[in-house]
């Protein structure tokens, strides 16, 4: 969860830069990619915890 939190924090910071800076559009794709990585980590953790409960 710590890794997912760090990925999502970086995505948030980059999206803020993308919104506020004049040439910030270069940060938009990096923010999108990091957000997807954070979601994937959380989804994998959730799946692993759910499988552990059913066994």
PDB file as gemmi writes it, atoms N, CA and C in Angstrom:
CRYST1    1.000    1.000    1.000  90.00  90.00  90.00 P 1                      
ATOM      1  N   UNK A   1       0.826  -1.187   0.000  1.00  0.00           N  
ATOM      2  CA  UNK A   1       0.000   0.000   0.000  1.00  0.00           C  
ATOM      3  C   UNK A   1       0.876   1.258   0.000  1.00  0.00           C  
ATOM      4  N   UNK A   2       2.026   1.175   0.648  1.00  0.00           N  
ATOM      5  CA  UNK A   2       2.916   2.338   0.671  1.00  0.00           C  
ATOM      6  C   UNK A   2       3.385   2.691  -0.745  1.00  0.00           C  
ATOM      7  N   UNK A   3       3.691   1.666  -1.533  1.00  0.00           N  
ATOM      8  CA  UNK A   3       4.130   1.896  -2.907  1.00  0.00           C  
ATOM      9  C   UNK A   3       3.008   2.538  -3.729  1.00  0.00           C  
ATOM     10  N   UNK A   4       1.794   2.047  -3.587  1.00  0.00           N  
ATOM     11  CA  UNK A   4       0.650   2.614  -4.301  1.00  0.00           C  
ATOM     12  C   UNK A   4       0.429   4.061  -3.882  1.00  0.00           C  
ATOM     13  N   UNK A   5       0.567   4.324  -2.596  1.00  0.00           N  
ATOM     14  CA  UNK A   5       0.388   5.680  -2.098  1.00  0.00           C  
ATOM     15  C   UNK A   5       1.410   6.631  -2.703  1.00  0.00           C  
ATOM     16  N   UNK A   6       2.648   6.197  -2.818  1.00  0.00           N  
ATOM     17  CA  UNK A   6       3.692   7.034  -3.405  1.00  0.00           C  
ATOM     18  C   UNK A   6       3.431   7.279  -4.891  1.00  0.00           C  
ATOM     19  N   UNK A   7       3.014   6.249  -5.614  1.00  0.00           N  
ATOM     20  CA  UNK A   7       2.693   6.421  -7.029  1.00  0.00           C  
ATOM     21  C   UNK A   7       1.558   7.425  -7.214  1.00  0.00           C  
ATOM     22  N   UNK A   8       0.518   7.309  -6.393  1.00  0.00           N  
ATOM     23  CA  UNK A   8      -0.627   8.206  -6.523  1.00  0.00           C  
ATOM     24  C   UNK A   8      -0.278   9.625  -6.091  1.00  0.00           C  
ATOM     25  N   UNK A   9       0.610   9.770  -5.124  1.00  0.00           N  
ATOM     26  CA  UNK A   9       1.060  11.112  -4.719  1.00  0.00           C  
ATOM     27  C   UNK A   9       1.810  11.783  -5.869  1.00  0.00           C  
ATOM     28  N   UNK A  10       2.697  11.034  -6.523  1.00  0.00           N  
ATOM     29  CA  UNK A  10       3.444  11.591  -7.658  1.00  0.00           C  
ATOM     30  C   UNK A  10       2.504  11.941  -8.807  1.00  0.00           C  
ATOM     31  N   UNK A  11       1.508  11.102  -9.055  1.00  0.00           N  
ATOM     32  CA  UNK A  11       0.530  11.390 -10.103  1.00  0.00           C  
ATOM     33  C   UNK A  11      -0.233  12.667  -9.788  1.00  0.00           C  
ATOM     34  N   UNK A  12      -0.591  12.846  -8.532  1.00  0.00           N  
ATOM     35  CA  UNK A  12      -1.316  14.059  -8.121  1.00  0.00           C  
ATOM     36  C   UNK A  12      -0.442  15.297  -8.306  1.00  0.00           C  
ATOM     37  N   UNK A  13       0.811  15.215  -7.916  1.00  0.00           N  
ATOM     38  CA  UNK A  13       1.714  16.356  -8.056  1.00  0.00           C  
ATOM     39  C   UNK A  13       1.926  16.718  -9.526  1.00  0.00           C  
ATOM     40  N   UNK A  14       2.095  15.707 -10.368  1.00  0.00           N  
ATOM     41  CA  UNK A  14       2.282  15.960 -11.793  1.00  0.00           C  
ATOM     42  C   UNK A  14       1.026  16.531 -12.431  1.00  0.00           C  
ATOM     43  N   UNK A  15      -0.146  16.060 -12.018  1.00  0.00           N  
ATOM     44  CA  UNK A  15      -1.378  16.597 -12.599  1.00  0.00           C  
ATOM     45  C   UNK A  15      -1.584  18.047 -12.191  1.00  0.00           C  
ATOM     46  N   UNK A  16      -1.169  18.408 -10.980  1.00  0.00           N  
ATOM     47  CA  UNK A  16      -1.251  19.802 -10.555  1.00  0.00           C  
ATOM     48  C   UNK A  16      -0.311  20.669 -11.390  1.00  0.00           C  
ATOM     49  N   UNK A  17       0.905  20.185 -11.627  1.00  0.00           N  
ATOM     50  CA  UNK A  17       1.837  20.908 -12.494  1.00  0.00           C  
ATOM     51  C   UNK A  17       1.272  21.050 -13.902  1.00  0.00           C  
ATOM     52  N   UNK A  18       0.655  19.984 -14.406  1.00  0.00           N  
ATOM     53  CA  UNK A  18       0.081  20.023 -15.749  1.00  0.00           C  
ATOM     54  C   UNK A  18      -1.020  21.070 -15.842  1.00  0.00           C  
ATOM     55  N   UNK A  19      -1.782  21.225 -14.780  1.00  0.00           N  
ATOM     56  CA  UNK A  19      -2.886  22.180 -14.792  1.00  0.00           C  
ATOM     57  C   UNK A  19      -2.422  23.621 -14.619  1.00  0.00           C  
ATOM     58  N   UNK A  20      -1.350  23.848 -13.860  1.00  0.00           N  
ATOM     59  CA  UNK A  20      -0.977  25.203 -13.490  1.00  0.00           C  
ATOM     60  C   UNK A  20       0.147  25.813 -14.320  1.00  0.00           C  
ATOM     61  N   UNK A  21       1.007  25.005 -14.891  1.00  0.00           N  
ATOM     62  CA  UNK A  21       2.145  25.549 -15.630  1.00  0.00           C  
ATOM     63  C   UNK A  21       1.799  25.768 -17.094  1.00  0.00           C  
ATOM     64  N   UNK A  22       2.424  26.753 -17.691  1.00  0.00           N  
ATOM     65  CA  UNK A  22       2.158  27.079 -19.096  1.00  0.00           C  
ATOM     66  C   UNK A  22       2.515  25.921 -20.020  1.00  0.00           C  
ATOM     67  N   UNK A  23       3.621  25.251 -19.763  1.00  0.00           N  
ATOM     68  CA  UNK A  23       4.014  24.102 -20.593  1.00  0.00           C  
ATOM     69  C   UNK A  23       3.771  22.789 -19.846  1.00  0.00           C  
ATOM     70  N   UNK A  24       2.750  22.756 -19.029  1.00  0.00           N  
ATOM     71  CA  UNK A  24       2.482  21.604 -18.171  1.00  0.00           C  
ATOM     72  C   UNK A  24       1.910  20.395 -18.860  1.00  0.00           C  
ATOM     73  N   UNK A  25       1.500  20.531 -20.121  1.00  0.00           N  
ATOM     74  CA  UNK A  25       0.912  19.380 -20.801  1.00  0.00           C  
ATOM     75  C   UNK A  25       1.888  18.217 -20.908  1.00  0.00           C  
ATOM     76  N   UNK A  26       3.172  18.497 -20.816  1.00  0.00           N  
ATOM     77  CA  UNK A  26       4.150  17.402 -20.877  1.00  0.00           C  
ATOM     78  C   UNK A  26       4.073  16.508 -19.642  1.00  0.00           C  
ATOM     79  N   UNK A  27       3.459  16.990 -18.559  1.00  0.00           N  
ATOM     80  CA  UNK A  27       3.305  16.181 -17.350  1.00  0.00           C  
ATOM     81  C   UNK A  27       2.034  15.339 -17.356  1.00  0.00           C  
ATOM     82  N   UNK A  28       1.124  15.632 -18.235  1.00  0.00           N  
ATOM     83  CA  UNK A  28      -0.182  14.971 -18.212  1.00  0.00           C  
ATOM     84  C   UNK A  28      -0.074  13.465 -18.426  1.00  0.00           C  
ATOM     85  N   UNK A  29       0.699  13.026 -19.420  1.00  0.00           N  
ATOM     86  CA  UNK A  29       0.805  11.595 -19.677  1.00  0.00           C  
ATOM     87  C   UNK A  29       1.538  10.863 -18.558  1.00  0.00           C  
ATOM     88  N   UNK A  30       2.546  11.495 -17.988  1.00  0.00           N  
ATOM     89  CA  UNK A  30       3.246  10.880 -16.858  1.00  0.00           C  
ATOM     90  C   UNK A  30       2.301  10.710 -15.673  1.00  0.00           C  
ATOM     91  N   UNK A  31       1.480  11.718 -15.437  1.00  0.00           N  
ATOM     92  CA  UNK A  31       0.500  11.645 -14.359  1.00  0.00           C  
ATOM     93  C   UNK A  31      -0.500  10.520 -14.606  1.00  0.00           C  
ATOM     94  N   UNK A  32      -0.984  10.430 -15.828  1.00  0.00           N  
ATOM     95  CA  UNK A  32      -1.937   9.377 -16.198  1.00  0.00           C  
ATOM     96  C   UNK A  32      -1.316   7.992 -15.984  1.00  0.00           C  
ATOM     97  N   UNK A  33      -0.092   7.817 -16.434  1.00  0.00           N  
ATOM     98  CA  UNK A  33       0.601   6.538 -16.321  1.00  0.00           C  
ATOM     99  C   UNK A  33       0.810   6.150 -14.850  1.00  0.00           C  
ATOM    100  N   UNK A  34       1.250   7.095 -14.024  1.00  0.00           N  
ATOM    101  CA  UNK A  34       1.467   6.806 -12.602  1.00  0.00           C  
ATOM    102  C   UNK A  34       0.162   6.496 -11.885  1.00  0.00           C  
ATOM    103  N   UNK A  35      -0.911   7.175 -12.261  1.00  0.00           N  
ATOM    104  CA  UNK A  35      -2.217   6.871 -11.685  1.00  0.00           C  
ATOM    105  C   UNK A  35      -2.660   5.454 -12.001  1.00  0.00           C  
ATOM    106  N   UNK A  36      -2.439   5.034 -13.246  1.00  0.00           N  
ATOM    107  CA  UNK A  36      -2.775   3.665 -13.635  1.00  0.00           C  
ATOM    108  C   UNK A  36      -1.912   2.641 -12.895  1.00  0.00           C  
ATOM    109  N   UNK A  37      -0.643   2.961 -12.697  1.00  0.00           N  
ATOM    110  CA  UNK A  37       0.233   2.048 -11.952  1.00  0.00           C  
ATOM    111  C   UNK A  37      -0.231   1.912 -10.505  1.00  0.00           C  
ATOM    112  N   UNK A  38      -0.602   3.028  -9.887  1.00  0.00           N  
ATOM    113  CA  UNK A  38      -1.105   2.985  -8.518  1.00  0.00           C  
ATOM    114  C   UNK A  38      -2.364   2.158  -8.411  1.00  0.00           C  
ATOM    115  N   UNK A  39      -3.265   2.318  -9.366  1.00  0.00           N  
ATOM    116  CA  UNK A  39      -4.499   1.540  -9.379  1.00  0.00           C  
ATOM    117  C   UNK A  39      -4.202   0.048  -9.537  1.00  0.00           C  
ATOM    118  N   UNK A  40      -3.259  -0.288 -10.400  1.00  0.00           N  
ATOM    119  CA  UNK A  40      -2.900  -1.694 -10.611  1.00  0.00           C  
ATOM    120  C   UNK A  40      -2.341  -2.325  -9.338  1.00  0.00           C  
ATOM    121  N   UNK A  41      -1.521  -1.586  -8.610  1.00  0.00           N  
ATOM    122  CA  UNK A  41      -0.971  -2.102  -7.351  1.00  0.00           C  
ATOM    123  C   UNK A  41      -2.097  -2.353  -6.356  1.00  0.00           C  
ATOM    124  N   UNK A  42      -3.014  -1.409  -6.232  1.00  0.00           N  
ATOM    125  CA  UNK A  42      -4.133  -1.574  -5.296  1.00  0.00           C  
ATOM    126  C   UNK A  42      -5.025  -2.739  -5.719  1.00  0.00           C  
ATOM    127  N   UNK A  43      -5.312  -2.861  -7.032  1.00  0.00           N  
ATOM    128  CA  UNK A  43      -6.129  -3.974  -7.518  1.00  0.00           C  
ATOM    129  C   UNK A  43      -5.471  -5.316  -7.218  1.00  0.00           C  
ATOM    130  N   UNK A  44      -4.167  -5.421  -7.428  1.00  0.00           N  
ATOM    131  CA  UNK A  44      -3.462  -6.673  -7.142  1.00  0.00           C  
ATOM    132  C   UNK A  44      -3.494  -7.005  -5.654  1.00  0.00           C  
ATOM    133  N   UNK A  45      -3.298  -5.997  -4.820  1.00  0.00           N  
ATOM    134  CA  UNK A  45      -3.354  -6.238  -3.373  1.00  0.00           C  
ATOM    135  C   UNK A  45      -4.744  -6.687  -2.945  1.00  0.00           C  
ATOM    136  N   UNK A  46      -5.754  -6.047  -3.490  1.00  0.00           N  
ATOM    137  CA  UNK A  46      -7.132  -6.405  -3.144  1.00  0.00           C  
ATOM    138  C   UNK A  46      -7.451  -7.825  -3.571  1.00  0.00           C  
ATOM    139  N   UNK A  47      -7.054  -8.192  -4.793  1.00  0.00           N  
ATOM    140  CA  UNK A  47      -7.282  -9.557  -5.265  1.00  0.00           C  
ATOM    141  C   UNK A  47      -6.576 -10.571  -4.368  1.00  0.00           C  
ATOM    142  N   UNK A  48      -5.349 -10.271  -3.983  1.00  0.00           N  
ATOM    143  CA  UNK A  48      -4.601 -11.183  -3.118  1.00  0.00           C  
ATOM    144  C   UNK A  48      -5.244 -11.336  -1.762  1.00  0.00           C  
ATOM    145  N   UNK A  49      -5.774 -10.248  -1.211  1.00  0.00           N  
ATOM    146  CA  UNK A  49      -6.424 -10.338   0.101  1.00  0.00           C  
ATOM    147  C   UNK A  49      -7.732 -11.107   0.006  1.00  0.00           C  
ATOM    148  N   UNK A  50      -8.481 -10.915  -1.076  1.00  0.00           N  
ATOM    149  CA  UNK A  50      -9.750 -11.642  -1.242  1.00  0.00           C  
ATOM    150  C   UNK A  50      -9.515 -13.120  -1.444  1.00  0.00           C  
ATOM    151  N   UNK A  51      -8.488 -13.482  -2.184  1.00  0.00           N  
ATOM    152  CA  UNK A  51      -8.166 -14.906  -2.382  1.00  0.00           C  
ATOM    153  C   UNK A  51      -7.747 -15.544  -1.061  1.00  0.00           C  
ATOM    154  N   UNK A  52      -7.039 -14.797  -0.238  1.00  0.00           N  
ATOM    155  CA  UNK A  52      -6.596 -15.323   1.049  1.00  0.00           C  
ATOM    156  C   UNK A  52      -7.748 -15.603   1.991  1.00  0.00           C  
ATOM    157  N   UNK A  53      -8.824 -14.837   1.892  1.00  0.00           N  
ATOM    158  CA  UNK A  53      -9.986 -15.044   2.758  1.00  0.00           C  
ATOM    159  C   UNK A  53     -10.774 -16.284   2.364  1.00  0.00           C  
ATOM    160  N   UNK A  54     -10.838 -16.585   1.067  1.00  0.00           N  
ATOM    161  CA  UNK A  54     -11.668 -17.703   0.609  1.00  0.00           C  
ATOM    162  C   UNK A  54     -10.983 -19.048   0.792  1.00  0.00           C  
ATOM    163  N   UNK A  55      -9.683 -19.073   0.998  1.00  0.00           N  
ATOM    164  CA  UNK A  55      -8.940 -20.341   1.110  1.00  0.00           C  
ATOM    165  C   UNK A  55      -9.038 -20.880   2.510  1.00  0.00           C  
TER     166      UNK A  55                                                      
END                                                                             
